[in-house]
Amino acid sequence: MVGGFALAAVALTACSSGDSDDSGDSSKKSSSGSSSEKLSGTVTVFAAASLKESFTALGKTFEKEHPGTKVSFNFGGSDALAASITSGAPADVFAAASPKTMKTVTDAKDAKGTPATFVRNQLEIATLPGNPKKIKTLKDLTHSGLKVALCAKEVPCGSAAQKALDAAKLKLTPVSYEQDVKGALTKVQLKEVDASVVYKTDVKAAGGKVAGVEFPESKQAINDYPIALLKNTQNAEAATAFIDLVKSAQGQKVLGQAGFLKP
């Protein structure tokens, strides 16, 4: 994931130098809308695995803008994160890879307020560098002898992949189902499979470790990503400020450079 962290670092540097104010004037407000002196403590964010690089960068930006704060992340499959939240896991913010997984939290009345869609994401086929199997279409993944990994069907990237396969009227039996999109991508990087269906953002974050193949059916399976403040937050003010940063022009710039689509 070196490429991803490099991208995040570049995005962070660009945003920090261009959008934040380091003049020391405490009367001015940061891009997240609050005076840094008002915020302190830890903000615990549960976020979809595909957000790892961009949210890590935004967390560093937030901590810089608000000295005395810390952003702690738990990245993973959205369905597992939602289950943890509804089971009482302590968290302040939830950023999911699909409205369906967010609905698990809102139905349990564990969200505070209405979730807001902050980005969208599209699928892509990840192959080994150079695409040695010459995969050009989604149908190519059904060829005999080709090893393919998919996200588990209950995970947003797996649900989206199934929607794309249904749109193409294809049946695909993968050699493995992974619990989050990073797991599906890692299978390719370790050469355990020939290809996997992941998000464009993950292919981009992997840099030269994988190659990406676009396919038209992915347009029928674009995922909206909602974010919400959680009911049992222990740091509502700072958590709200982090959400504001994610939705701000500064946050959208970082997410856009990571390959996410505008909401």
C-alpha positions in Angstrom: 0.0 0.0 0.0 3.0 2.3 -0.3 1.4 4.1 -3.3 -1.7 4.8 -1.2 0.2 6.3 1.7 2.3 8.4 -0.7 -0.9 9.7 -2.3 -2.4 10.4 1.1 0.8 12.3 2.1 0.7 14.4 -1.0 -2.9 15.2 -0.5 -2.3 16.0 3.1 0.6 18.3 2.3 -1.4 20.1 -0.4 -4.4 20.6 1.8 -2.4 21.6 4.8 -0.4 24.2 3.0 -3.3 25.6 0.9 -6.3 25.5 3.2 -5.2 25.7 6.8 -4.1 28.8 8.7 -0.8 28.6 10.7 -0.6 32.3 11.6 -1.3 31.6 15.3 -4.4 33.8 15.3 -6.7 31.9 17.7 -9.6 34.1 16.6 -9.7 32.4 13.2 -11.5 29.1 12.6 -10.2 26.0 10.8 -11.8 24.5 7.8 -13.8 22.1 10.1 -15.6 25.2 11.5 -14.5 25.2 15.1 -11.8 27.1 17.0 -9.0 24.6 17.9 -9.1 25.7 21.5 -12.6 24.3 22.0 -11.7 20.8 21.0 -9.8 18.1 22.9 -9.7 14.4 23.5 -10.0 11.4 21.2 -12.4 10.9 18.3 -13.0 7.2 17.6 -14.0 6.6 14.0 -15.2 3.3 12.6 -14.7 3.5 8.8 -14.9 1.2 5.8 -11.6 -0.4 4.9 -11.6 1.4 1.5 -11.3 4.8 3.4 -8.1 3.8 5.2 -5.6 6.0 3.2 -7.7 9.1 2.8 -9.1 9.1 6.4 -5.7 8.5 7.8 -4.5 11.6 6.0 -7.6 13.6 7.2 -7.0 12.4 10.8 -3.6 13.9 10.7 -4.9 17.1 9.3 -7.6 17.3 12.0 -5.0 16.7 14.8 -2.8 19.5 13.4 -5.7 21.9 13.2 -6.9 21.0 16.7 -3.9 20.5 19.0 -4.9 18.3 21.9 -7.1 16.0 19.9 -6.4 12.5 18.6 -8.3 10.6 15.9 -8.4 6.8 16.4 -9.5 4.6 13.6 -11.0 1.2 13.3 -11.0 0.2 9.6 -12.8 -3.0 8.4 -15.8 -4.4 6.6 -18.8 -2.1 7.0 -21.1 -4.9 8.0 -18.7 -6.0 10.8 -18.3 -2.5 12.0 -22.0 -1.9 12.1 -22.5 -5.1 14.1 -19.9 -3.9 16.6 -21.6 -0.5 17.0 -25.0 -2.1 17.6 -23.4 -4.4 20.1 -22.1 -1.5 22.1 -18.6 -0.9 20.9 -17.5 2.6 21.9 -17.3 4.9 18.8 -18.0 8.5 17.9 -18.3 8.4 14.1 -19.3 5.7 11.6 -18.4 6.0 7.9 -19.9 3.1 5.9 -19.4 1.9 2.3 -23.1 1.6 1.7 -26.5 2.9 2.9 -27.5 -0.7 3.7 -24.8 -1.1 6.4 -25.5 2.4 7.8 -29.2 1.4 8.0 -28.2 -1.4 10.4 -27.0 1.3 12.8 -29.9 3.8 12.2 -32.5 1.0 12.6 -30.9 0.2 16.0 -31.2 3.9 16.8 -27.4 4.1 17.4 -26.9 7.1 15.1 -27.4 10.7 16.2 -29.1 12.7 13.5 -29.4 11.8 9.8 -26.4 10.2 8.0 -25.0 12.2 5.1 -23.5 10.8 1.9 -20.0 12.3 1.5 -18.5 10.3 -1.4 -19.3 7.5 -3.9 -17.1 4.6 -5.1 -17.0 2.5 -8.2 -15.7 -1.1 -8.8 -12.7 -2.1 -10.9 -11.0 -5.4 -11.6 -7.6 -5.7 -9.9 -5.1 -7.9 -11.6 -1.4 -8.7 -11.2 0.9 -6.0 -12.7 1.0 -6.2 -16.5 -2.3 -8.1 -16.5 -0.7 -11.4 -17.5 -4.0 -13.2 -17.9 -5.1 -10.5 -20.4 -8.4 -9.8 -18.5 -10.4 -7.2 -20.4 -14.0 -7.7 -19.3 -16.1 -8.9 -16.4 -17.0 -12.0 -18.4 -13.3 -12.9 -18.6 -13.4 -13.6 -14.8 -15.7 -16.6 -15.5 -13.1 -18.4 -17.6 -12.1 -21.8 -16.5 -8.8 -22.0 -14.6 -8.9 -18.3 -13.6 -8.6 -17.7 -9.8 -10.8 -14.8 -8.6 -11.4 -13.4 -5.1 -14.5 -11.4 -4.2 -15.6 -9.6 -1.1 -18.1 -11.5 0.9 -21.7 -10.9 -0.3 -22.7 -9.2 3.0 -19.9 -6.7 2.6 -20.7 -3.6 0.5 -18.0 -4.3 -2.1 -19.3 -7.9 -2.4 -22.9 -6.8 -2.8 -21.8 -4.3 -5.5 -19.8 -7.0 -7.3 -22.9 -9.3 -7.3 -25.0 -6.4 -8.6 -22.6 -5.9 -11.5 -22.5 -9.7 -12.2 -26.3 -9.8 -12.2 -26.4 -6.8 -14.6 -24.1 -8.7 -17.0 -26.1 -11.9 -16.4 -22.9 -13.7 -15.3 -22.3 -16.4 -12.7 -18.9 -16.4 -11.0 -17.7 -18.8 -8.3 -14.6 -17.2 -6.6 -11.9 -19.3 -4.9 -12.4 -17.1 -1.8 -14.7 -14.6 -0.3 -12.9 -11.9 1.8 -14.3 -10.0 4.7 -13.3 -6.5 3.4 -12.0 -5.0 0.2 -8.4 -4.8 1.4 -8.5 -8.6 1.9 -9.6 -9.1 -1.7 -6.9 -6.8 -3.0 -4.2 -8.5 -0.9 -5.1 -11.9 -2.5 -4.0 -10.4 -5.8 -0.9 -8.8 -4.4 0.2 -12.1 -2.8 -0.4 -13.8 -6.2 -2.9 -16.2 -4.5 -5.5 -15.2 -7.2 -5.3 -13.8 -10.7 -7.9 -11.1 -10.1 -10.3 -9.6 -7.7 -13.2 -7.2 -7.9 -12.5 -4.2 -5.6 -13.0 -0.4 -5.7 -11.1 1.9 -8.0 -9.8 3.7 -4.9 -8.1 0.5 -3.7 -6.4 -0.1 -7.1 -5.2 3.5 -7.1 -3.9 3.2 -3.5 -2.0 0.0 -4.3 0.1 1.9 -6.9 2.1 -0.4 -9.1 1.4 -3.5 -7.0 -1.7 -4.2 -9.1 -3.2 -3.2 -12.4 -6.8 -2.0 -12.9 -9.3 -3.0 -15.5 -12.5 -1.0 -15.9 -15.8 -2.6 -16.9 -19.0 -0.9 -17.9 -21.3 -2.9 -15.5 -19.6 -1.1 -12.6 -21.6 2.0 -13.4 -24.7 0.0 -12.3 -23.2 -0.8 -8.9 -21.8 2.5 -7.6 -21.8 2.7 -3.8 -22.8 5.8 -1.8 -20.8 6.3 1.4 -22.7 7.7 4.4 -21.2 9.2 7.5 -22.9 9.7 10.9 -22.4 10.9 14.4 -23.1 8.1 16.9 -25.6 8.3 19.7 -23.2 7.1 22.4 -20.4 9.5 21.4 -18.2 10.6 24.3 -16.8 13.5 22.3 -19.7 14.9 20.3 -18.2 18.3 19.5 -14.9 17.0 18.2 -16.6 14.2 16.4 -18.9 16.6 14.6 -15.9 18.7 13.7 -14.2 15.7 12.1 -17.4 15.0 10.1 -17.4 18.6 9.0 -13.8 18.2 7.8 -14.7 15.1 5.8 -17.5 17.0 4.1 -15.6 20.2 3.6 -13.9 21.3 0.4 -10.6 20.3 2.0 -11.8 16.9 2.9 -13.4 16.4 -0.5 -10.1 17.3 -2.2 -8.3 14.5 -0.3 -11.0 12.0 -1.1 -11.1 13.0 -4.7 -7.4 12.6 -5.1 -7.8 9.1 -3.7 -10.2 8.3 -6.5 -13.6 8.7 -4.8 -16.5 10.2 -6.7 -18.4 13.3 -5.6 -21.6 12.6 -3.7 
